[in-house]
Amino acid sequence: MNDVMVWFVIAFGLLIAELMTGTFYLLMVAIGCAVGGVVAVLGATVPLQLVSGAAIGIASTMVLRRTRWGMHRLQGDAAENRDVILDIGEVVQISDWHDGTAHVRYRGCRWAATLEPGATQRAGAQVIKAIRGSTLIVAPVP
């Protein structure tokens, strides 16, 4: 098999893998391999094919990293992010507090609950602000 076929077979394999995983990073590496194949079609030596394919693969990956598809979107603490924990924002009923903690039934289980810093301690409806382990961090419903 000649150099051109090797480059395009690898690029096609990476493209298939990208479609199965859903990441754009494999697509960028596949583009680099396709460029290596194009350089091989033009008759360049193997070292030049490798350098050009790697350069385009790395450059396209760096460009992707700066776009909205490549940026890491999760900001802040995952324990306080509603996109990660869907229970955040739900309301629970707390009947009484004992030294800043309470026990509450939520989703069929008994949970420990503590107040969010700065929140006032009172019985009644509380909104879940975060979850740390098996403890609900709550604040009174506004």
C-alpha positions as CSV (number, residue, x, y, z in Angstrom):
1,M,0.0,0.0,0.0
2,N,1.5,3.4,-0.9
3,D,1.7,6.5,1.3
4,V,-1.4,8.1,-0.1
5,M,-3.6,5.1,0.8
6,V,-2.2,4.8,4.3
7,W,-2.9,8.5,5.0
8,F,-6.5,8.4,3.7
9,V,-7.2,5.0,5.4
10,I,-6.1,6.5,8.8
11,A,-8.1,9.7,8.2
12,F,-11.2,7.6,7.3
13,G,-10.7,5.4,10.4
14,L,-10.4,8.5,12.6
15,L,-13.5,10.0,11.0
16,I,-15.5,6.9,11.8
17,A,-14.2,6.9,15.4
18,E,-15.2,10.6,15.7
19,L,-18.7,9.8,14.5
20,M,-19.0,7.1,17.2
21,T,-17.7,9.2,20.1
22,G,-19.1,12.7,19.2
23,T,-15.9,14.6,19.9
24,F,-14.5,17.1,17.4
25,Y,-10.9,16.5,18.4
26,L,-10.7,13.3,16.4
27,L,-12.1,15.2,13.4
28,M,-9.2,17.7,13.7
29,V,-6.6,14.8,13.7
30,A,-8.4,13.3,10.7
31,I,-8.1,16.6,8.9
32,G,-4.3,16.5,9.7
33,C,-4.1,13.0,8.2
34,A,-6.0,14.0,5.1
35,V,-3.6,16.9,4.6
36,G,-0.7,14.4,5.0
37,G,-2.4,12.4,2.2
38,V,-2.7,15.4,0.0
39,V,0.9,16.3,0.5
40,A,1.8,12.6,-0.4
41,V,-0.3,13.0,-3.6
42,L,1.8,16.1,-4.5
43,G,4.9,13.8,-4.3
44,A,6.5,15.0,-1.0
45,T,8.8,12.9,1.1
46,V,7.5,10.9,4.1
47,P,9.1,13.3,6.7
48,L,7.4,16.3,5.0
49,Q,4.1,14.4,5.0
50,L,4.5,13.7,8.7
51,V,5.4,17.3,9.6
52,S,2.6,18.8,7.5
53,G,0.0,16.4,8.7
54,A,1.0,16.9,12.4
55,A,1.2,20.7,12.0
56,I,-2.3,20.9,10.5
57,G,-3.7,18.5,13.1
58,I,-2.2,20.4,16.0
59,A,-3.2,23.8,14.5
60,S,-6.8,22.7,13.9
61,T,-7.0,21.3,17.4
62,M,-5.8,24.5,18.9
63,V,-8.3,26.5,16.8
64,L,-11.1,24.1,17.9
65,R,-10.1,24.6,21.6
66,R,-10.8,28.3,21.2
67,T,-14.2,27.9,19.8
68,R,-17.4,27.4,21.7
69,W,-17.4,23.6,20.8
70,G,-14.0,23.1,22.3
71,M,-14.2,25.2,25.5
72,H,-14.8,23.6,28.8
73,R,-18.2,24.9,29.7
74,L,-18.6,23.7,33.3
75,Q,-17.8,26.7,35.5
76,G,-17.7,26.7,39.3
77,D,-18.4,23.9,41.7
78,A,-20.3,20.9,40.3
79,A,-22.1,20.5,43.6
80,E,-23.8,23.8,43.0
81,N,-24.5,23.5,39.3
82,R,-28.1,22.6,38.3
83,D,-26.8,21.3,34.9
84,V,-25.0,18.6,36.9
85,I,-27.3,17.9,39.8
86,L,-31.0,18.3,38.9
87,D,-32.1,18.4,42.5
88,I,-30.7,21.9,42.9
89,G,-33.6,24.3,43.1
90,E,-36.1,21.7,44.4
91,V,-38.1,22.5,47.6
92,V,-38.0,20.4,50.7
93,Q,-40.0,20.7,54.0
94,I,-38.0,20.9,57.2
95,S,-40.0,20.7,60.4
96,D,-37.3,21.6,63.0
97,W,-33.6,22.4,63.3
98,H,-31.0,21.0,65.8
99,D,-27.7,22.9,66.1
100,G,-27.8,24.1,62.5
101,T,-28.7,20.7,61.0
102,A,-31.9,18.9,60.2
103,H,-33.1,15.6,58.8
104,V,-35.5,15.7,55.9
105,R,-37.3,13.1,53.7
106,Y,-36.5,13.7,50.1
107,R,-37.1,11.4,47.2
108,G,-37.9,8.5,49.5
109,C,-34.7,8.8,51.6
110,R,-33.6,10.5,54.7
111,W,-31.1,13.3,54.1
112,A,-29.1,15.5,56.4
113,A,-29.6,19.2,55.7
114,T,-27.5,22.2,56.7
115,L,-28.1,25.9,56.1
116,E,-26.4,27.8,53.4
117,P,-24.0,30.4,54.9
118,G,-25.8,33.5,55.8
119,A,-29.3,31.9,55.6
120,T,-31.7,32.2,58.6
121,Q,-32.7,29.1,60.4
122,R,-36.4,28.5,60.3
123,A,-38.8,25.7,59.8
124,G,-40.8,25.3,56.6
125,A,-40.1,25.2,52.9
126,Q,-36.4,25.3,52.0
127,V,-34.8,25.3,48.5
128,I,-31.8,23.0,47.8
129,K,-28.8,25.2,46.9
130,A,-26.1,22.4,46.7
131,I,-25.5,18.8,47.6
132,R,-22.3,17.7,49.3
133,G,-22.2,13.9,49.7
134,S,-25.4,13.0,51.4
135,T,-26.0,16.5,52.9
136,L,-28.4,19.0,51.3
137,I,-27.3,22.6,51.5
138,V,-30.6,24.6,51.8
139,A,-31.9,28.1,52.3
140,P,-35.4,29.4,53.0
141,V,-37.6,29.8,50.0
142,P,-37.6,33.5,49.0
